């Protein structure tokens, strides 16, 4: 009898456990799951036909079938919809300027948009209106001077056809388009070694005077530059009747490889609209949002890439803070975080080692388990006050060889595996989600020729991919809503078959820049005709991938 009772008890306990597990999965996990299994497996809209030697076209599932790519902000012009430009964006931002502020790495206080706008308009009318030629900017936009001169130059791109030209280093050759040069210090000025004569004006972002033994007739300090400005809370703009501004140039960018690319006004507004659209319903941007952009943007070649997110947040009345190093303890209570993937994972691991405890480890394991089931939770968030409000983190990853992509070579290289071994995988992304208590979006960039990400993971996608996938591929998520993509066959890589959705990546859309150098522009056209079939396609030479069954882009490591 005792054995029978024990068996009955054991069976009862087992039934209770199984029933509890069933109820937990049905009434908790299934109800709490952010992303259904069906949605996770259909993250792209795919054309039903394809051309020879190409895969079908893939577009983000946020774009309904038959709808155009995200081309702009959809601003109204009488009875027409216009795509807009920087001036439209800045005008709308200034309408909310009493709510916005920005903290720069070189300032001990927040700067209001009235101050920034006032300084930018003063520089525009006193200096940029009188000097023909573009503005070469060597100062990161995370510093107040770099940001303000960039805004002034973008204003000039509308009014005077004077463009900001972002540089990654001092050039040893004269760039013919640049008449004004922006540098960070008087010491940098001495390193020009006579090339200062190439410029009509050099703006030094320091307040102290230069070496009195040297005569710099065309150089002025930042204090001298803005002396006499007044705060200004208005910026007005009347769009042209022909609705053509989105096709006009916004800025130039010269990469460390000395290739210069032109980005249009449409690249900016399409990227801003794409970022805004990436938020699911109920999680959109509001005036309570604060974006922390951390890292050295010049060394990461991201001086062009931050503007879309910055402007999108400011458009909704939010605030911005910049930080040069990824120190999570010193964040200013952001809701959104933008950081380089490698720097961020190191910063989080450092925090875990200092804040770790047995209870915290249990919380982390529970959070990770729920994330694996598709349920988001903040229970595992590290006990760090500065990340309490964090709701979404953007981790940035670059193409492995940007020089190859932007040079448009006639010969396509053979795929060499193992070049991206240190890229974050899905397990590490969930590690960040659990410890930061925020969603994490992985973004894949080609920073020198595309403004904004090529592809990004969904806000709700917490899947842990099989180890064989993570070992061989970078999971990039679906193509951005401002782009569409396809994979093409190449002679050098016959083992990549388009019938198996493999090949070299080609993209087209509204955030792609245009080569400035005539030789490189012609090479880009020839390459597009050879691999993309023309029609605006840009081959991403050296970027080989696979379209997953889920519609996401997987790049070979």
PyMOL commands that set and color helices and strands:
alter all, ss='L'
color gray80, all
select helices_A, chain A and resi 2-32+37-40+86-94+113-128+144-159+186-190+195-198+222-226+245-247+265-277+307-315+328-330+341-355+358-372+385-387+402-407+426-436+467-472+491-493+498-500+518-532
alter helices_A, ss='H'
color red, helices_A
select strands_A, chain A and resi 44-46+58-60+75-77+80-82+101-103+111-112+134-137+164-167+178-183+201-204+219-221+249-254+260-264+290-294+319-323+336-340+392-398+439-445+455-456+473-479+483-488+502-509+514-515+538-547+553-556
alter strands_A, ss='S'
color yellow, strands_A
deselect
rebuild
show_as cartoon
